[in-house]
Amino acid sequence: QVQLVESGGGLVQAGASLRLSCAASGRTSRTYGMGWFRQAPGKEREFVATISGIGGTTSYSDSVRGRITISRDYLKNTVWLQMNSLKPEDTAVYYCGWGAAMSTRRPGYDYWGQGTQVTVSS
């Protein structure tokens, strides 16, 4: 079992920055992929960013590429999501996921955190 705890969400104005973190515990491994998804009210959970285990390969959705950076500390079993130039359309609950490999798809993840709310006002 792997437990994931997200933090760092909040209410900010458009153009501001936030840094989300996700701490993993339990049967963790540096070979596993981690990723961030988000879900806005009334919408499906969508892919934001993912990072591989060994090597740290990353992938981003088109809507956030250039504004958001995913990074990972293998020793601390923590993944971060640095979000810059936030827009109102970034408002959502952000979820951290853990899976066998990096993936842009929800089924690729075996464990999820409880989510952290990000609200961007215009």
Summary of the structure (lengths in Angstrom):
residues: 122
radius of gyration: 13.3
end to end distance: 39.9
largest distance: 41.1
contacts: 374
relative contact order: 0.32
helix: 5%
strand: 52%
